[in-house]
Amino acid sequence: MSNTNEKSGTLSPTEVAQIELELAQTREDEFDALDLEWKRERDKMAASPVSAPSLDMVGQSPSSLAEEYEQRRTVHRFKESMVQSRWSSARDSVRADGTTLSDAFRDTSANIPAVQHDFAASSANENEQQETERTVHVERTVTREVSTRTAPRDTSHTRHR
């Protein structure tokens, strides 16, 4: 049976999942490299000399250091957004070219005959059946007790005075 929502992808769900895992690992590796680069940049800025307010020594003023920090941080954030954008684009492309697991599950479930099963009603019927069985058991027990108590007693073995 063919599903109208089915993609005409060339990649199987397993292949799509494998490629997505590889893309995610590449993305994580790129983010790790960017984080390392950012830490190095911060360390460079921290090690740069800052002039003392009373001395006219060579070095950066605190305001120019703050500006440099913001510029470098902006560049870092831009690089992060580019990595995320490339990853999202690659992931979307893979999903468009193949069948994702959710597509496969949806297509498979669409081909399974619908089984109407009302769990609440089933549970209620089961509880009712168990209650009926308990009632029957109690009635039989009571009936036996009543019949043994009301049955004529055999007095042949007792002595009469």
N, C-alpha and C positions, 0 to 999 in steps of 0.2 A: 504494500500500500504506500502511496506517495502522499506526503503531507505538504500542503501548500506553503507552510511556513518553513519548510526544509530549505537549507542553504545548498547551493550547488558547489560547495567548497571542495577543494582538492585535498585538503588535509583532514586526517581522521582526528577524533577528539584526543586520542593519545598523543598524536604529533603536535597538536595545538597546545596541549598542556605542557609537553616537553619544551617546546619553543618558548612558551611563556615563562617557565622556570628559568631557562637560560637567560632570557631577557631580564628577568628580575635580578638574577645574580650579577649580570653585567651592570645593571643600574646600581645595585648596592656597592659593587666595586668602584664605580665612578664616583658615587657619593663619598665613599671612604677616602678616595684619592683627593677629592675636593676638600674634605675635612682636614686632611693632613696638610694640604697646601694652605688652607686658612690658618691653621695653627702656626705654620712657619711664618706666614705674613704677620700675624700678631706678635710672634716672638721677635721678628725684625723691628717692628715698631716699638716694642717694649725696650729693646736694647738701644734704640737710637737716643742720642743725647738730647736732653731738654735744657735750655739755658735757664740759669737761675735769674730771678727777677732783678736782683741788685747788680749782677755782673753782666757785662756785655760780651758774653762768650759766644762762640759759634755753636749753633744748635737750633733745634726747632722750638718754636713757642708752643705752649700748650694748645692754643687755638688751632695752629696749623697741624698739630699732631691729631687733634680731634677730627679735623677736616680730612686728613689723609686716611684715618681710620674709617670714616664714613664712606669715602670713595672706594677703598678696598673692600669694605663690607658690601657695598652696592655691587661691585664687580663679582664678588663671591656669590651673592644671591642670584644674580643674573645667570651665572654658570650653573647653579643648582636648578634654576627654572628651565634652562636649556636641556639639561640631562632629563628632567622630568618630562618635558615636552617630547623629546626624542623617544623616550621609553613609552609614553602613552600612544604616540603615533605608531610605533612599531607593534605594540600590543593590539591596537585597533586594526591594523593591517592584517596581522595574523588571524585575528578573530573573523575578519571579513573573508579571508581566503579559506577558512576551514570551518569545521563544525565544532563548536565548543561543547563541553560536557553538559551544560544546561540545555543546549539544543538537542543533544543526543537523548537526554532524559525525557525532554518534552516530546520528541518524536516517538520514542519507545512507548511512553505512557499513552500517547494518542492512538497507538496501534493495539493496545490491550483492551479487550472488551470491558466495557464498564460494568462493574459489579456493584449493585446497589446494596449497601449494607449499612443499616442504621445501628450503630453501636449502642446507643442509649436504649433503643427498643429491645435489642438483643440482651443487654444487661438486665433490663426490667423483666423480660421473659425468663431469664435464667434465675433471677432472684425469686420470681413467683413460683417457678418449678421447685426450687429448693424449699421454699416455705410450704408448699403443698406436700412435699415428701416428709418434712418434719411433722406436719399436722397429721398425716396418715400414720407415721410412726408412733406419735403420742397417742392417737386414738386406739391403735392396736394394743399398745402397752396398757392403757387404761382399761380396755375391754378385757384383756387377760386378767388384770388385777381384780376387776369387778367379778368376772366369772369364777375366779378361784375363791373369792370371799363368799360369794352367794351360793356356791355349789353345795349340795347336801354333803354333810360330813359322814364319813364312814365310821360308824360307831361300833362296829363289830369287834374290834380289837380292844375297846375300852371296857373296863368293868363297871357294872352297875351296882349300886348299893341298894 
